[in-house]
């Protein structure tokens, strides 16, 4: 079942509120930002870094654990 636009907007505003540390008194700011983001009008926050897809990031390197010498 798909969420309605208003449910998606509410969830987006809530996620923004959580991302910013749950501050009080900024409800309208979070709501307005959610509206802009859902309309594709807002750029990502500078402190959050750029939004990237896995394809843009490239493959992740597998970090191998160093082999430790065996205890004698």
N, CA, C and O atoms as CSV, one atom per row, in Angstrom:
chain,resi,resn,atom,element,x,y,z
A,1,UNK,N,N,0.837,-1.171,0.000
A,1,UNK,CA,C,0.000,0.000,0.000
A,1,UNK,C,C,0.890,1.246,0.000
A,1,UNK,O,O,1.857,1.328,0.758
A,2,UNK,N,N,0.560,2.194,-0.840
A,2,UNK,CA,C,1.352,3.417,-0.967
A,2,UNK,C,C,0.869,4.474,0.009
A,2,UNK,O,O,-0.319,4.563,0.318
A,3,UNK,N,N,1.808,5.269,0.485
A,3,UNK,CA,C,1.456,6.374,1.374
A,3,UNK,C,C,0.904,7.520,0.532
A,3,UNK,O,O,1.331,7.732,-0.603
A,4,UNK,N,N,-0.035,8.246,1.094
A,4,UNK,CA,C,-0.543,9.427,0.421
A,4,UNK,C,C,0.521,10.513,0.456
A,4,UNK,O,O,1.483,10.420,1.219
A,5,UNK,N,N,0.352,11.536,-0.361
A,5,UNK,CA,C,1.311,12.645,-0.380
A,5,UNK,C,C,1.423,13.308,0.984
A,5,UNK,O,O,2.519,13.673,1.410
A,6,UNK,N,N,0.290,13.467,1.674
A,6,UNK,CA,C,0.341,14.126,2.982
A,6,UNK,C,C,1.070,13.257,4.006
A,6,UNK,O,O,1.766,13.781,4.876
A,7,UNK,N,N,0.918,11.930,3.910
A,7,UNK,CA,C,1.649,11.039,4.825
A,7,UNK,C,C,3.140,11.080,4.528
A,7,UNK,O,O,3.956,11.074,5.450
A,8,UNK,N,N,3.503,11.121,3.256
A,8,UNK,CA,C,4.913,11.207,2.878
A,8,UNK,C,C,5.512,12.526,3.345
A,8,UNK,O,O,6.644,12.563,3.826
A,9,UNK,N,N,4.757,13.601,3.205
A,9,UNK,CA,C,5.226,14.915,3.639
A,9,UNK,C,C,5.425,14.944,5.148
A,9,UNK,O,O,6.425,15.469,5.638
A,10,UNK,N,N,4.487,14.389,5.872
A,10,UNK,CA,C,4.582,14.334,7.331
A,10,UNK,C,C,5.809,13.524,7.753
A,10,UNK,O,O,6.543,13.928,8.654
A,11,UNK,N,N,6.030,12.380,7.100
A,11,UNK,CA,C,7.176,11.534,7.423
A,11,UNK,C,C,8.491,12.244,7.089
A,11,UNK,O,O,9.473,12.116,7.820
A,12,UNK,N,N,8.504,12.993,5.983
A,12,UNK,CA,C,9.721,13.718,5.596
A,12,UNK,C,C,10.039,14.825,6.593
A,12,UNK,O,O,11.193,14.995,6.987
A,13,UNK,N,N,9.031,15.571,6.998
A,13,UNK,CA,C,9.233,16.636,7.983
A,13,UNK,C,C,9.731,16.052,9.303
A,13,UNK,O,O,10.596,16.636,9.957
A,14,UNK,N,N,9.192,14.914,9.689
A,14,UNK,CA,C,9.617,14.249,10.926
A,14,UNK,C,C,11.076,13.808,10.819
A,14,UNK,O,O,11.843,13.949,11.773
A,15,UNK,N,N,11.459,13.272,9.652
A,15,UNK,CA,C,12.843,12.836,9.455
A,15,UNK,C,C,13.804,14.022,9.527
A,15,UNK,O,O,14.896,13.906,10.082
A,16,UNK,N,N,13.399,15.157,8.968
A,16,UNK,CA,C,14.224,16.361,9.032
A,16,UNK,C,C,14.386,16.794,10.486
A,16,UNK,O,O,15.484,17.141,10.921
A,17,UNK,N,N,13.283,16.771,11.230
A,17,UNK,CA,C,13.303,17.140,12.653
A,17,UNK,C,C,14.266,16.241,13.418
A,17,UNK,O,O,15.063,16.725,14.222
A,18,UNK,N,N,14.197,14.926,13.169
A,18,UNK,CA,C,15.095,13.990,13.839
A,18,UNK,C,C,16.542,14.225,13.438
A,18,UNK,O,O,17.432,14.212,14.288
A,19,UNK,N,N,16.785,14.442,12.147
A,19,UNK,CA,C,18.135,14.655,11.631
A,19,UNK,C,C,18.798,15.860,12.290
A,19,UNK,O,O,20.013,15.880,12.485
A,20,UNK,N,N,17.990,16.864,12.630
A,20,UNK,CA,C,18.521,18.081,13.233
A,20,UNK,C,C,18.550,18.028,14.755
A,20,UNK,O,O,18.777,19.046,15.409
A,21,UNK,N,N,18.323,16.853,15.317
A,21,UNK,CA,C,18.453,16.690,16.758
A,21,UNK,C,C,17.194,16.975,17.549
A,21,UNK,O,O,17.278,17.248,18.747
A,22,UNK,N,N,16.028,16.923,16.921
A,22,UNK,CA,C,14.724,17.087,17.581
A,22,UNK,C,C,14.568,18.443,18.284
A,22,UNK,O,O,14.137,18.485,19.437
A,23,UNK,N,N,14.906,19.540,17.617
A,23,UNK,CA,C,14.765,20.847,18.267
A,23,UNK,C,C,13.294,21.249,18.375
A,23,UNK,O,O,12.480,20.879,17.529
A,24,UNK,N,N,12.964,21.996,19.402
A,24,UNK,CA,C,11.587,22.464,19.536
A,24,UNK,C,C,11.452,23.851,18.918
A,24,UNK,O,O,12.423,24.602,18.827
A,25,UNK,N,N,10.230,24.179,18.495
A,25,UNK,CA,C,9.939,25.507,17.986
A,25,UNK,C,C,10.303,25.744,16.529
A,25,UNK,O,O,10.255,26.883,16.066
A,26,UNK,N,N,10.664,24.701,15.799
A,26,UNK,CA,C,11.034,24.885,14.390
A,26,UNK,C,C,10.143,24.057,13.471
A,26,UNK,O,O,10.549,23.671,12.375
A,27,UNK,N,N,8.923,23.790,13.934
A,27,UNK,CA,C,7.991,22.949,13.174
A,27,UNK,C,C,7.763,23.469,11.759
A,27,UNK,O,O,7.854,22.721,10.786
A,28,UNK,N,N,7.467,24.755,11.662
A,28,UNK,CA,C,7.156,25.334,10.350
A,28,UNK,C,C,8.355,25.277,9.413
A,28,UNK,O,O,8.200,25.027,8.218
A,29,UNK,N,N,9.545,25.506,9.951
A,29,UNK,CA,C,10.765,25.434,9.142
A,29,UNK,C,C,10.959,24.025,8.585
A,29,UNK,O,O,11.282,23.853,7.410
A,30,UNK,N,N,10.760,23.022,9.439
A,30,UNK,CA,C,10.914,21.634,8.993
A,30,UNK,C,C,9.849,21.267,7.969
A,30,UNK,O,O,10.132,20.568,6.996
A,31,UNK,N,N,8.638,21.733,8.185
A,31,UNK,CA,C,7.543,21.446,7.253
A,31,UNK,C,C,7.840,22.073,5.892
A,31,UNK,O,O,7.701,21.420,4.858
A,32,UNK,N,N,8.250,23.349,5.897
A,32,UNK,CA,C,8.547,24.043,4.645
A,32,UNK,C,C,9.692,23.372,3.891
A,32,UNK,O,O,9.649,23.256,2.666
A,33,UNK,N,N,10.711,22.931,4.620
A,33,UNK,CA,C,11.830,22.246,3.990
A,33,UNK,C,C,11.378,20.915,3.389
A,33,UNK,O,O,11.816,20.546,2.300
A,34,UNK,N,N,10.511,20.200,4.088
A,34,UNK,CA,C,9.983,18.936,3.569
A,34,UNK,C,C,9.195,19.176,2.287
A,34,UNK,O,O,9.312,18.407,1.332
A,35,UNK,N,N,8.396,20.234,2.260
A,35,UNK,CA,C,7.622,20.559,1.055
A,35,UNK,C,C,8.572,20.825,-0.111
A,35,UNK,O,O,8.360,20.318,-1.213
A,36,UNK,N,N,9.609,21.611,0.123
A,36,UNK,CA,C,10.578,21.932,-0.927
A,36,UNK,C,C,11.325,20.688,-1.396
A,36,UNK,O,O,11.513,20.491,-2.597
A,37,UNK,N,N,11.751,19.849,-0.456
A,37,UNK,CA,C,12.481,18.637,-0.828
A,37,UNK,C,C,11.610,17.712,-1.662
A,37,UNK,O,O,12.068,17.149,-2.657
A,38,UNK,N,N,10.367,17.557,-1.261
A,38,UNK,CA,C,9.481,16.662,-2.006
A,38,UNK,C,C,9.143,17.213,-3.386
A,38,UNK,O,O,8.828,16.452,-4.301
A,39,UNK,N,N,9.208,18.532,-3.538
A,39,UNK,CA,C,8.957,19.151,-4.830
A,39,UNK,C,C,10.240,19.213,-5.670
A,39,UNK,O,O,10.219,19.671,-6.812
A,40,UNK,N,N,11.355,18.748,-5.092
A,40,UNK,CA,C,12.621,18.744,-5.801
A,40,UNK,C,C,13.262,20.109,-5.887
A,40,UNK,O,O,14.059,20.359,-6.791
A,41,UNK,N,N,12.932,21.002,-4.961
A,41,UNK,CA,C,13.423,22.368,-5.024
A,41,UNK,C,C,14.603,22.619,-4.102
A,41,UNK,O,O,15.306,23.615,-4.277
A,42,UNK,N,N,14.842,21.772,-3.147
A,42,UNK,CA,C,15.869,22.063,-2.139
A,42,UNK,C,C,17.131,21.265,-2.414
A,42,UNK,O,O,17.079,20.084,-2.760
A,43,UNK,N,N,18.251,21.924,-2.255
A,43,UNK,CA,C,19.535,21.244,-2.333
A,43,UNK,C,C,19.813,20.608,-0.978
A,43,UNK,O,O,19.239,21.040,0.022
A,44,UNK,N,N,20.667,19.606,-0.913
A,44,UNK,CA,C,20.994,19.005,0.371
A,44,UNK,C,C,21.684,20.006,1.284
A,44,UNK,O,O,22.353,20.931,0.822
A,45,UNK,N,N,21.514,19.811,2.568
A,45,UNK,CA,C,22.173,20.674,3.548
A,45,UNK,C,C,23.676,20.525,3.431
A,45,UNK,O,O,24.179,19.433,3.164
A,46,UNK,N,N,24.388,21.609,3.627
A,46,UNK,CA,C,25.845,21.554,3.539
A,46,UNK,C,C,26.432,20.636,4.586
A,46,UNK,O,O,27.399,19.923,4.316
A,47,UNK,N,N,25.856,20.644,5.791
A,47,UNK,CA,C,26.408,19.821,6.856
A,47,UNK,C,C,26.121,18.338,6.666
A,47,UNK,O,O,26.733,17.500,7.328
A,48,UNK,N,N,25.209,18.008,5.781
A,48,UNK,CA,C,24.871,16.611,5.533
A,48,UNK,C,C,25.658,16.030,4.362
A,48,UNK,O,O,25.628,14.820,4.137
A,49,UNK,N,N,26.357,16.875,3.621
A,49,UNK,CA,C,27.091,16.410,2.458
A,49,UNK,C,C,26.163,16.249,1.262
A,49,UNK,O,O,24.947,16.406,1.372
A,50,UNK,N,N,26.746,15.942,0.150
A,50,UNK,CA,C,25.959,15.790,-1.073
A,50,UNK,C,C,25.177,14.491,-1.049
A,50,UNK,O,O,25.597,13.501,-0.449
A,51,UNK,N,N,24.045,14.512,-1.706
A,51,UNK,CA,C,23.268,13.282,-1.843
A,51,UNK,C,C,23.875,12.503,-2.988
A,51,UNK,O,O,24.017,13.022,-4.095
A,52,UNK,N,N,24.223,11.296,-2.734
A,52,UNK,CA,C,24.834,10.485,-3.770
A,52,UNK,C,C,24.181,9.119,-3.829
A,52,UNK,O,O,23.751,8.565,-2.816
A,53,UNK,N,N,24.118,8.599,-5.021
A,53,UNK,CA,C,23.630,7.243,-5.194
A,53,UNK,C,C,24.818,6.310,-5.063
A,53,UNK,O,O,25.960,6.755,-5.183
A,54,UNK,N,N,24.584,5.038,-4.823
A,54,UNK,CA,C,25.704,4.099,-4.752
A,54,UNK,C,C,26.526,4.097,-6.040
A,54,UNK,O,O,27.735,3.874,-5.997
A,55,UNK,N,N,25.881,4.345,-7.191
A,55,UNK,CA,C,26.594,4.365,-8.456
A,55,UNK,C,C,27.565,5.540,-8.508
A,55,UNK,O,O,28.652,5.416,-9.072
A,56,UNK,N,N,27.187,6.681,-7.927
A,56,UNK,CA,C,28.058,7.847,-7.925
A,56,UNK,C,C,29.244,7.657,-6.992
A,56,UNK,O,O,30.332,8.172,-7.251
A,57,UNK,N,N,29.037,6.926,-5.917
A,57,UNK,CA,C,30.113,6.706,-4.949
A,57,UNK,C,C,31.127,5.709,-5.457
A,57,UNK,O,O,32.280,5.715,-5.025
A,58,UNK,N,N,30.711,4.854,-6.367
A,58,UNK,CA,C,31.608,3.834,-6.884
A,58,UNK,C,C,31.630,2.631,-5.954
A,58,UNK,O,O,31.027,2.655,-4.881
A,59,UNK,N,N,32.311,1.602,-6.362
A,59,UNK,CA,C,32.354,0.392,-5.534
A,59,UNK,C,C,33.108,0.630,-4.234
A,59,UNK,O,O,34.079,1.385,-4.188
A,60,UNK,N,N,32.656,-0.008,-3.213
A,60,UNK,CA,C,33.341,0.103,-1.926
A,60,UNK,C,C,34.476,-0.904,-1.893
A,60,UNK,O,O,34.353,-2.044,-2.340
A,61,UNK,N,N,35.580,-0.435,-1.346
A,61,UNK,CA,C,36.723,-1.335,-1.222
A,61,UNK,C,C,36.524,-2.249,-0.031
A,61,UNK,O,O,36.049,-1.830,1.025
A,62,UNK,N,N,36.886,-3.470,-0.213
A,62,UNK,CA,C,36.843,-4.404,0.897
A,62,UNK,C,C,38.127,-4.220,1.701
A,62,UNK,O,O,39.234,-4.329,1.175
A,63,UNK,N,N,37.950,-3.943,2.967
A,63,UNK,CA,C,39.104,-3.748,3.837
A,63,UNK,C,C,39.467,-5.089,4.440
A,63,UNK,O,O,38.671,-5.713,5.142
A,64,UNK,N,N,40.664,-5.513,4.157
A,64,UNK,CA,C,41.118,-6.796,4.665
A,64,UNK,C,C,41.813,-6.593,6.001
A,64,UNK,O,O,42.552,-5.627,6.188
A,65,UNK,N,N,41.574,-7.498,6.916
A,65,UNK,CA,C,42.251,-7.430,8.202
A,65,UNK,C,C,43.694,-7.863,8.011
A,65,UNK,O,O,43.980,-8.830,7.304
A,66,UNK,N,N,44.599,-7.133,8.652
A,66,UNK,CA,C,46.009,-7.549,8.547
A,66,UNK,C,C,46.214,-8.903,9.218
A,66,UNK,O,O,45.583,-9.226,10.224
A,67,UNK,N,N,47.092,-9.659,8.644
A,67,UNK,CA,C,47.393,-10.972,9.206
A,67,UNK,C,C,48.424,-10.780,10.300
A,67,UNK,O,O,49.513,-10.258,10.059
A,68,UNK,N,N,48.077,-11.200,11.491
A,68,UNK,CA,C,49.020,-11.056,12.601
A,68,UNK,C,C,49.877,-12.312,12.699
A,68,UNK,O,O,49.410,-13.422,12.444
A,69,UNK,N,N,51.118,-12.119,13.065
A,69,UNK,CA,C,51.998,-13.286,13.204
A,69,UNK,C,C,51.485,-14.189,14.327
A,69,UNK,O,O,50.969,-13.720,15.341
A,70,UNK,N,N,51.636,-15.440,14.124
A,70,UNK,CA,C,51.175,-16.396,15.140
A,70,UNK,C,C,52.103,-16.364,16.340
A,70,UNK,O,O,53.321,-16.234,16.217
A,71,UNK,N,N,51.499,-16.484,17.476
A,71,UNK,CA,C,52.300,-16.521,18.721
A,71,UNK,C,C,53.047,-17.851,18.789
A,71,UNK,O,O,52.462,-18.903,18.530
A,72,UNK,N,N,54.314,-17.814,19.129
A,72,UNK,CA,C,55.124,-19.039,19.165
A,72,UNK,C,C,54.971,-19.788,20.446
A,72,UNK,O,O,55.589,-20.837,20.626
